[in-house]
Amino acid sequence: MHDVTTQWGVFAIAGPKTRDVLHKIIKDADPASVLSNKRFPWLSARDIELGMCPVRAIRVAYTGELGWELHHPIEMQNYLYDLITDAGEEHGLKLVGARAQNWLRQEKSYRAFGTELGRDGTPAEADLPRFIDLSKEFHGKAEMLEKGIRFKCVTLLVDGPEDADPWGREAIYDGDTRVGRLTSGGYSVAFKKSIGMGYVAPELAEVGQKLKIKMLGKLWDAEIVEDSPYDPANSSIRIDA
């Protein structure tokens, strides 16, 4: 399983019934126990077997729901796909596209490389203080401190048009003044309105701040919300039922 010459693929599976699906195919004497919070907590990894397929399972999902990434030998991908889809049929398991996943990760304020994360902003400006330890030395530390906080990453809910959602790159306004731009955008199923993430001037990066998003040649009302507006306590991710 750990042969460095092996090529790997990955499936992501998430949702309230994820454990039930994996219970049916995991090769273990006590499947309910091995997938429990106690033995397999959130943000941990384990080597397991699903049917005849060795899997490095990582309990993490990009959707804000209970889920796993299943890293597997690429030659067993078709076998594992069939195994999972058959086991999930009774639970209504369906495939989703990257666009839907992108909407869900914005409801959790999960930053993405190439949008919120890149060369334009520092980790501090991306508002990720939990990943910054200034007591240690690291590449780019001096430059980050020198730049300070020029702008800050926020999540916004948008009262936009009924037939369109932002995609990213839309300008953000405070009154008639442009104060930033969206880096991602989409539709929030949980809040039934448009959602976006982007960067604004630090003095505006406060929960409850009212702003405007330019879409289709017009300015639409938007409001900065707390990070992870959907399930901020991560209860769905940690569910043990």
C-alpha positions as CSV (number, residue, x, y, z in Angstrom):
1,M,0.0,0.0,0.0
2,H,2.9,2.4,0.7
3,D,4.8,1.6,-2.5
4,V,6.1,4.9,-3.7
5,T,5.7,3.8,-7.4
6,T,1.9,3.4,-6.9
7,Q,-0.2,6.1,-8.6
8,W,-3.1,7.2,-6.4
9,G,-6.6,8.5,-7.0
10,V,-9.0,10.1,-4.5
11,F,-12.7,10.0,-3.9
12,A,-14.5,12.5,-1.6
13,I,-17.6,11.3,0.1
14,A,-19.7,13.5,2.4
15,G,-23.1,13.8,4.0
16,P,-25.1,12.7,7.0
17,K,-25.3,9.1,5.9
18,T,-21.6,8.7,5.0
19,R,-20.8,6.4,7.9
20,D,-23.8,4.2,6.9
21,V,-22.4,3.8,3.4
22,L,-18.9,3.0,4.6
23,H,-20.2,0.6,7.2
24,K,-21.4,-1.6,4.4
25,I,-18.1,-2.0,2.7
26,I,-15.4,-1.6,5.3
27,K,-13.4,-4.7,6.0
28,D,-13.4,-4.7,9.8
29,A,-14.9,-6.8,12.6
30,D,-16.6,-3.7,14.1
31,P,-17.2,-1.2,11.3
32,A,-19.3,1.1,13.5
33,S,-16.5,1.4,16.0
34,V,-13.7,2.0,13.5
35,L,-15.5,4.9,12.0
36,S,-16.5,6.5,15.3
37,N,-15.4,9.8,16.6
38,K,-13.4,8.0,19.3
39,R,-11.3,5.8,16.9
40,F,-11.4,8.0,13.9
41,P,-11.8,11.7,14.9
42,W,-12.1,14.7,12.6
43,L,-8.9,15.7,10.9
44,S,-7.2,12.4,11.4
45,A,-6.2,9.7,8.9
46,R,-6.2,5.8,9.0
47,D,-5.4,3.0,6.6
48,I,-8.5,0.9,6.1
49,E,-9.8,-1.6,3.6
50,L,-13.0,-1.1,1.6
51,G,-13.9,-4.4,0.1
52,M,-10.7,-5.6,-1.4
53,C,-9.3,-2.1,-1.9
54,P,-6.6,-0.6,0.5
55,V,-7.5,3.0,1.3
56,R,-5.8,5.8,3.2
57,A,-8.9,7.5,4.6
58,I,-8.7,11.1,5.8
59,R,-11.6,12.4,7.8
60,V,-12.0,15.7,6.1
61,A,-14.4,17.2,3.6
62,Y,-14.6,20.4,1.7
63,T,-18.3,20.7,2.1
64,G,-18.9,21.2,5.8
65,E,-20.5,17.8,6.4
66,L,-19.4,14.5,7.8
67,G,-17.0,13.1,5.2
68,W,-13.8,11.4,4.2
69,E,-11.3,11.6,1.4
70,L,-10.5,8.1,0.2
71,H,-7.0,7.9,-1.3
72,H,-6.6,4.6,-3.2
73,P,-4.4,2.8,-5.8
74,I,-5.5,4.2,-9.2
75,E,-5.8,0.7,-10.7
76,M,-8.6,0.0,-8.3
77,Q,-10.6,3.2,-8.9
78,N,-13.4,1.6,-11.0
79,Y,-13.8,-1.2,-8.4
80,L,-14.0,1.3,-5.5
81,Y,-16.4,3.6,-7.4
82,D,-18.8,0.7,-8.1
83,L,-18.5,-0.5,-4.5
84,I,-19.3,3.0,-3.1
85,T,-22.2,3.8,-5.5
86,D,-23.8,0.4,-4.9
87,A,-23.5,0.8,-1.1
88,G,-24.9,4.3,-1.3
89,E,-27.9,3.6,-3.5
90,E,-30.3,3.0,-0.7
91,H,-29.3,6.3,0.9
92,G,-29.7,8.3,-2.3
93,L,-26.0,8.8,-2.9
94,K,-25.4,11.0,-5.9
95,L,-22.5,12.6,-7.7
96,V,-22.0,16.3,-7.4
97,G,-19.9,18.7,-9.5
98,A,-17.1,21.0,-8.6
99,R,-19.4,24.0,-8.8
100,A,-21.7,22.7,-6.1
101,Q,-18.7,21.8,-3.9
102,N,-17.4,25.3,-4.4
103,W,-20.7,26.7,-3.1
104,L,-20.6,24.5,-0.1
105,R,-17.1,25.4,0.8
106,Q,-17.9,29.1,0.7
107,E,-20.7,28.5,3.3
108,K,-17.8,27.2,5.5
109,S,-15.5,30.1,4.5
110,Y,-12.9,27.5,3.4
111,R,-10.2,29.4,1.4
112,A,-9.1,27.9,-1.9
113,F,-5.8,28.1,-3.6
114,G,-5.9,30.2,-6.8
115,T,-8.8,32.3,-5.4
116,E,-8.6,33.4,-1.7
117,L,-5.0,32.0,-1.4
118,G,-2.2,33.0,-3.7
119,R,0.6,35.5,-4.3
120,D,-1.6,38.6,-3.8
121,G,-2.2,38.2,0.0
122,T,-0.4,36.9,3.0
123,P,-1.8,34.3,5.4
124,A,-2.5,37.2,7.8
125,E,-4.5,39.0,5.2
126,A,-6.3,35.7,4.4
127,D,-7.4,35.9,8.0
128,L,-5.9,32.6,9.0
129,P,-4.2,33.5,12.3
130,R,-4.5,29.9,13.7
131,F,-2.0,28.8,11.1
132,I,0.6,31.6,12.0
133,D,3.1,31.1,14.8
134,L,5.2,34.3,15.0
135,S,7.3,32.7,17.7
136,K,8.9,30.5,15.0
137,E,10.9,31.4,11.9
138,F,9.5,30.5,8.6
139,H,9.9,31.4,4.9
140,G,8.3,34.8,4.2
141,K,7.8,35.8,7.8
142,A,9.7,39.1,7.5
143,E,7.9,40.1,4.3
144,M,4.6,39.3,5.8
145,L,5.3,41.5,8.8
146,E,6.6,44.2,6.6
147,K,3.4,44.3,4.5
148,G,1.1,44.3,7.5
149,I,-2.7,44.0,6.8
150,R,-3.4,45.8,3.6
151,F,-6.8,44.1,3.1
152,K,-8.6,41.2,4.7
153,C,-10.5,38.1,3.5
154,V,-14.3,38.1,4.4
155,T,-17.4,36.1,3.6
156,L,-20.5,37.9,2.3
157,L,-24.1,37.1,1.7
158,V,-25.5,38.9,-1.3
159,D,-29.1,40.0,-2.1
160,G,-28.4,39.7,-5.8
161,P,-30.5,39.1,-8.9
162,E,-32.8,36.1,-9.0
163,D,-31.3,34.7,-12.2
164,A,-27.5,35.2,-11.6
165,D,-24.9,34.6,-8.9
166,P,-21.3,36.0,-8.6
167,W,-18.4,33.9,-9.9
168,G,-15.6,35.9,-8.4
169,R,-13.7,39.1,-9.5
170,E,-16.8,41.2,-9.0
171,A,-16.0,44.6,-7.5
172,I,-17.1,45.4,-3.9
173,Y,-18.3,48.9,-3.1
174,D,-18.8,50.9,0.1
175,G,-21.3,53.5,-1.2
176,D,-19.8,54.7,-4.5
177,T,-16.2,53.8,-3.5
178,R,-14.7,50.5,-4.7
179,V,-13.1,48.9,-1.6
180,G,-12.2,45.4,-2.8
181,R,-13.2,42.4,-5.0
182,L,-14.7,39.0,-4.7
183,T,-12.4,36.1,-5.2
184,S,-15.2,33.4,-5.2
185,G,-18.9,33.5,-5.6
186,G,-21.9,31.2,-6.0
187,Y,-25.3,30.3,-4.5
188,S,-25.9,29.4,-0.9
189,V,-28.4,26.6,-0.6
190,A,-28.5,27.1,3.2
191,F,-29.2,30.8,3.1
192,K,-31.2,30.9,-0.2
193,K,-29.2,33.7,-1.6
194,S,-25.9,34.5,-3.3
195,I,-22.7,34.0,-1.4
196,G,-19.1,35.2,-2.0
197,M,-15.7,35.5,-0.5
198,G,-13.3,38.3,-1.2
199,Y,-10.9,41.0,0.1
200,V,-11.8,44.4,1.5
201,A,-10.1,47.2,3.3
202,P,-9.3,46.1,6.8
203,E,-11.4,48.8,8.5
204,L,-14.4,47.4,6.7
205,A,-13.8,43.7,7.5
206,E,-16.3,43.5,10.3
207,V,-19.3,41.2,10.8
208,G,-22.4,43.1,9.9
209,Q,-20.7,45.6,7.6
210,K,-23.1,46.5,4.7
211,L,-21.5,46.7,1.3
212,K,-22.4,46.5,-2.4
213,I,-21.5,43.9,-5.1
214,K,-21.4,45.0,-8.7
215,M,-23.1,42.4,-10.9
216,L,-24.8,42.8,-14.3
217,G,-23.9,46.5,-14.3
218,K,-25.8,47.2,-11.0
219,L,-24.9,47.4,-7.3
220,W,-26.5,44.8,-5.1
221,D,-26.7,44.8,-1.3
222,A,-24.3,42.5,0.6
223,E,-23.3,42.0,4.2
224,I,-20.2,40.6,5.8
225,V,-21.0,37.5,7.9
226,E,-19.0,35.5,10.4
227,D,-16.5,33.0,9.1
228,S,-18.3,29.6,8.5
229,P,-21.8,31.1,8.5
230,Y,-23.1,27.5,8.0
231,D,-22.6,25.5,11.2
232,P,-19.9,27.6,12.8
233,A,-19.5,25.0,15.6
234,N,-18.8,22.2,13.1
235,S,-21.5,20.0,14.7
236,S,-22.3,18.4,11.3
237,I,-18.7,17.5,10.7
238,R,-18.2,15.9,14.2
239,I,-21.6,14.1,14.3
240,D,-21.2,10.6,15.7
241,A,-24.6,9.2,14.9
